[in-house]
Amino acid sequence: MQPGLTEFIRAMPKVELHVHFEGAVQPQTLLRLARKNGIQLPADTVDGIRQWYAFTDFPHFVEIYLQISDCIRTPDDIELLAREFLQGQAAQNIRYSEVTYTPSTHYKQKGLAFGDQLAAINRARDWAEAELGVSMALITDIDRSNSTLETAMMVADWAVSGHGNGVVALGLGGYEPGYPAGKFAPAFQRAHEAGMPCVLHAGETGGADSIWDALQTGQSVRIGHGVRCLEDPALVTELRDRQIPLEVSPTSNVCLGVFDSLETHALPRLLSEGLYVTLNSDDPPMFNTTLTDEYLKSAQTFGWDVGQVEQLVLNALRASFLPRSVKANMEREFYADFARLRREYLVTP
């Protein structure tokens, strides 16, 4: 890599658009919650939980996700997790995060009202903005493989009720095959009628058809993952012409078997095709990664220079749902930080 780029990446300001709240729970935190709430986990040590976290396949991922959710019992638990998540983001200088959150799981499992869930997260958000100088917002998502249309409509109503109070979009996540976005079309329509954007996962466990479905049925303004768009040249043209942002999570894609290795990942081709790419961590402890790691590994593997790295950071900021004036101010701050960090870390001829 370019000399000094590792230090630059670690220190640079960042924005993350695709990270799951429950999927970001650290092993030590999960153990604390399990012991507090009397939940039996497959392991009772941090190392044991890390080994259990190690991704094997999508069903294993779902098993872990549901166990994590089961350990979250109260609004105080949710606030604790949100605070610890934000501390982890602050440690990476991730100034702003849009976090995919699945409230229906906690409602179904424990009967936690959405209003109580959101209030707990907002307490953590207020604390982090005041104490850490970082912020987050929620993409309230529908779990496509575990939701009826009735549940999806309920989640859409929750998202609309929280719009402007910590919620910025309605999402759709989960296993794609057999669960098309069209199944939940009325939920997306409800969000659109209320002026709320939708962001759907597509093109990860499903192919190009799933991305078309997200665009046409969900009117998705960004695509969660989207890496399999390359299977359809017409779709590539559509995404490029409209500059629909793709929320790319390389390590997650490798763990899921979408690509055999980081070296064979489609990321360089996505960029060469002129697509709008952002870099993300998805479920960081489950994939043994962080957003910082995603930048470091990708820069090393694909030979990026500082300009490419900075562009991806700015892509994420510009594709966020922050108010236009806030984005403009933050972009000025980022440019100033980039210039300072270039002088501090990068070796110049």
VENNOR-V83482 format. One record per residue. N is the residue number from 1. RES is the residue in one letter. SS is DSSP state (~ for helix, > for strand, _ for the rest). NEAR is the number of other C-alpha atoms within 8 Angstrom. Layout:
# VENNOR-V83482
n = [N N]
res = [RES RES]
ss = [SS SS]
near = [NEAR NEAR]
This chain:
# VENNOR-V83482
n = [1 2 3 4 5 6 7 8 9 10 11 12 13 14 15 16 17 18 19 20 21 22 23 24 25 26 27 28 29 30 31 32 33 34 35 36 37 38 39 40 41 42 43 44 45 46 47 48 49 50 51 52 53 54 55 56 57 58 59 60 61 62 63 64 65 66 67 68 69 70 71 72 73 74 75 76 77 78 79 80 81 82 83 84 85 86 87 88 89 90 91 92 93 94 95 96 97 98 99 100 101 102 103 104 105 106 107 108 109 110 111 112 113 114 115 116 117 118 119 120 121 122 123 124 125 126 127 128 129 130 131 132 133 134 135 136 137 138 139 140 141 142 143 144 145 146 147 148 149 150 151 152 153 154 155 156 157 158 159 160 161 162 163 164 165 166 167 168 169 170 171 172 173 174 175 176 177 178 179 180 181 182 183 184 185 186 187 188 189 190 191 192 193 194 195 196 197 198 199 200 201 202 203 204 205 206 207 208 209 210 211 212 213 214 215 216 217 218 219 220 221 222 223 224 225 226 227 228 229 230 231 232 233 234 235 236 237 238 239 240 241 242 243 244 245 246 247 248 249 250 251 252 253 254 255 256 257 258 259 260 261 262 263 264 265 266 267 268 269 270 271 272 273 274 275 276 277 278 279 280 281 282 283 284 285 286 287 288 289 290 291 292 293 294 295 296 297 298 299 300 301 302 303 304 305 306 307 308 309 310 311 312 313 314 315 316 317 318 319 320 321 322 323 324 325 326 327 328 329 330 331 332 333 334 335 336 337 338 339 340 341 342 343 344 345 346 347 348 349]
res = [M Q P G L T E F I R A M P K V E L H V H F E G A V Q P Q T L L R L A R K N G I Q L P A D T V D G I R Q W Y A F T D F P H F V E I Y L Q I S D C I R T P D D I E L L A R E F L Q G Q A A Q N I R Y S E V T Y T P S T H Y K Q K G L A F G D Q L A A I N R A R D W A E A E L G V S M A L I T D I D R S N S T L E T A M M V A D W A V S G H G N G V V A L G L G G Y E P G Y P A G K F A P A F Q R A H E A G M P C V L H A G E T G G A D S I W D A L Q T G Q S V R I G H G V R C L E D P A L V T E L R D R Q I P L E V S P T S N V C L G V F D S L E T H A L P R L L S E G L Y V T L N S D D P P M F N T T L T D E Y L K S A Q T F G W D V G Q V E Q L V L N A L R A S F L P R S V K A N M E R E F Y A D F A R L R R E Y L V T P]
ss = [_ _ _ _ ~ ~ ~ ~ ~ ~ ~ _ _ > > > > > > > _ ~ ~ ~ _ _ ~ ~ ~ ~ ~ ~ ~ ~ ~ ~ ~ _ _ _ _ _ _ _ _ ~ ~ ~ ~ ~ ~ ~ ~ _ _ _ _ ~ ~ ~ ~ ~ ~ ~ ~ ~ ~ ~ ~ ~ ~ _ _ _ ~ ~ ~ ~ ~ ~ ~ ~ ~ ~ ~ ~ ~ ~ ~ ~ ~ _ _ > > > > > > > > _ ~ ~ ~ ~ ~ ~ ~ ~ _ _ _ ~ ~ ~ ~ ~ ~ ~ ~ ~ ~ ~ ~ ~ ~ ~ ~ ~ ~ _ _ _ > > > > > > > > > _ _ _ _ _ ~ ~ ~ ~ ~ ~ ~ ~ ~ ~ ~ ~ ~ ~ > _ _ _ > > > > > > > _ _ _ _ _ _ _ ~ ~ ~ ~ ~ ~ ~ ~ ~ ~ ~ ~ ~ _ _ _ > > > > > > _ _ _ _ _ ~ ~ ~ ~ ~ ~ ~ ~ ~ _ _ _ _ _ > > > > _ ~ ~ ~ ~ ~ _ ~ ~ ~ ~ ~ ~ ~ ~ ~ ~ _ _ > > > > _ ~ ~ ~ ~ ~ ~ _ _ _ _ _ _ _ _ _ _ _ ~ ~ ~ ~ ~ ~ _ _ _ _ > > > _ _ > _ _ _ _ _ _ _ _ ~ ~ ~ ~ ~ ~ ~ ~ ~ ~ ~ ~ _ _ _ ~ ~ ~ ~ ~ ~ ~ ~ ~ ~ ~ ~ ~ ~ _ _ _ _ ~ ~ ~ ~ ~ ~ ~ ~ ~ ~ ~ ~ ~ ~ ~ ~ ~ ~ ~ ~ ~ ~ _ _ _ _]
near = [9 7 7 9 12 9 8 12 11 8 9 10 11 11 11 14 12 14 16 11 11 9 12 12 12 7 10 7 9 11 11 8 11 12 9 7 8 6 9 6 7 6 7 8 7 9 6 9 12 11 7 9 10 9 10 8 8 8 6 9 10 8 8 9 10 8 9 11 10 10 11 10 9 7 10 7 10 12 12 9 10 12 12 8 11 13 10 8 11 12 7 12 10 13 12 10 13 13 13 13 11 10 11 9 8 14 11 8 7 7 7 11 7 9 6 9 12 10 8 12 11 10 9 12 13 8 10 14 10 7 6 9 9 12 11 11 10 12 14 14 13 13 10 13 8 5 10 6 9 7 9 12 11 8 13 13 10 9 14 11 6 10 11 6 6 11 13 13 13 16 13 12 11 8 10 14 7 4 9 11 13 8 7 10 10 7 11 13 9 11 16 10 7 7 6 12 11 15 15 13 14 15 16 13 9 12 12 13 8 13 13 9 12 15 10 8 10 15 8 12 10 11 16 13 12 14 12 10 13 10 7 8 8 6 11 12 8 8 10 12 6 6 8 11 12 14 15 13 13 13 11 11 11 13 11 10 7 9 10 8 7 11 6 7 11 7 9 8 7 12 10 7 8 7 14 11 12 13 15 14 16 10 11 13 14 12 12 7 11 9 12 9 8 15 11 10 8 11 12 9 8 8 8 11 10 8 7 8 12 9 8 11 13 9 11 13 11 7 7 8 5 6 6 6 6 8 11 8 8 8 10 8 8 9 8 8 10 10 8 8 12 9 7 6 10 12 6 3 2]
